[in-house]
Amino acid sequence: MQYMALIYSTENSGPQPGTAEFGAYIQAYQEFTEETQKDGVFVAGDALQPTSTSTTVTRENGKLETTDGPFAETKEQLGGYYLFECKDLDEALAYAARIPTTAHGRVEVRPVMVFDV
């Protein structure tokens, strides 16, 4: 079954580019990604650009509307994701617990809904 691990943190929290801590942080992400690939659970994963680059799309009364910025007005923002193929939720949670952002943010794990069409 596929599980999406959604990575949330407050922007500019955690190690910042240009610092020694950031290099170690990125290295931890690279090692984690390589581990999930080696274990055969990695399906996809990427970081997202900052929320200042986002655009929200909606349709109101049949009219398309776009708004600069994220839809959610929250302290923590979606910063990236992993998509895992795991045998069960416990396995997905074990992988999610090793995502480096858990040290300063949160990781939400949700099963992917598959539609038989």
C-alpha positions in Angstrom: 0.0 0.0 0.0 1.2 3.5 -0.7 1.6 6.1 2.1 2.2 9.8 1.6 4.5 11.4 4.2 3.8 15.2 4.1 6.6 17.2 5.7 5.6 20.4 7.5 7.6 23.0 9.3 7.7 26.7 10.0 9.6 28.3 7.1 13.1 29.3 8.1 13.1 27.0 11.1 15.8 24.4 11.3 19.2 24.6 9.7 19.6 27.4 7.2 21.5 27.4 3.9 25.0 28.7 4.3 25.5 27.1 7.7 27.5 24.0 8.7 24.3 22.6 10.2 22.5 22.9 6.8 25.1 20.7 5.1 24.7 18.0 7.7 20.9 18.3 7.4 20.9 17.9 3.6 23.3 15.0 4.0 20.8 13.3 6.4 18.1 13.8 3.8 20.3 12.2 1.1 21.1 9.3 3.3 17.5 8.8 4.2 16.4 8.9 0.6 19.1 6.4 -0.4 18.0 4.1 2.4 14.4 4.1 1.3 15.5 3.4 -2.3 17.7 0.5 -1.2 14.8 -0.9 1.0 12.5 -0.7 -2.0 9.9 1.5 -0.4 10.7 4.8 -2.2 8.2 5.7 -4.8 8.8 9.5 -5.0 9.9 12.5 -3.0 10.8 16.1 -3.4 11.2 19.4 -1.6 9.0 22.3 -2.5 9.9 25.9 -3.2 8.9 28.4 -0.4 5.3 29.3 0.0 6.0 32.7 -1.5 6.2 31.0 -4.9 2.9 29.2 -4.5 -0.4 30.1 -6.2 -3.8 28.8 -5.0 -6.5 28.0 -7.6 -10.2 27.8 -6.9 -13.4 28.1 -8.8 -16.1 30.4 -7.4 -19.5 30.5 -9.1 -18.0 29.0 -12.2 -15.2 31.6 -12.4 -11.6 30.6 -12.0 -9.7 32.5 -9.3 -6.1 32.5 -8.5 -4.4 33.9 -5.4 -0.7 34.3 -4.7 0.5 32.3 -1.7 -0.6 29.2 0.0 -4.3 28.3 0.8 -3.6 27.4 4.4 -3.0 30.3 6.8 -0.9 28.3 9.3 2.4 28.6 11.1 3.7 25.4 9.6 3.9 25.0 5.8 4.1 22.0 3.5 7.8 21.8 2.5 8.0 18.5 0.8 6.9 14.9 0.7 7.8 11.2 0.3 5.6 8.6 -1.3 6.3 5.2 0.2 5.2 1.7 -0.8 4.9 -0.1 2.6 3.3 -3.3 3.8 1.3 -1.4 6.5 1.0 1.9 8.4 3.5 0.8 11.1 6.2 0.4 8.4 5.3 3.8 6.9 5.4 5.4 10.3 8.8 3.9 11.0 10.2 5.5 7.9 8.5 8.8 8.5 10.0 8.9 12.0 13.5 9.0 10.3 12.7 12.0 8.1 15.1 14.8 9.3 12.5 17.5 9.6 10.9 15.6 12.5 13.6 17.4 14.6 11.9 20.8 14.1 8.6 20.1 12.3 6.0 17.4 11.8 5.4 14.7 9.3 1.8 13.7 8.5 1.4 10.1 7.1 -1.7 9.3 5.1 -2.6 6.2 3.1 -3.1 6.9 -0.6 -6.7 6.3 -1.8 -6.8 4.1 -4.9 -9.8 4.4 -7.1 -10.8 1.5 -9.3 -12.2 3.1 -12.4 
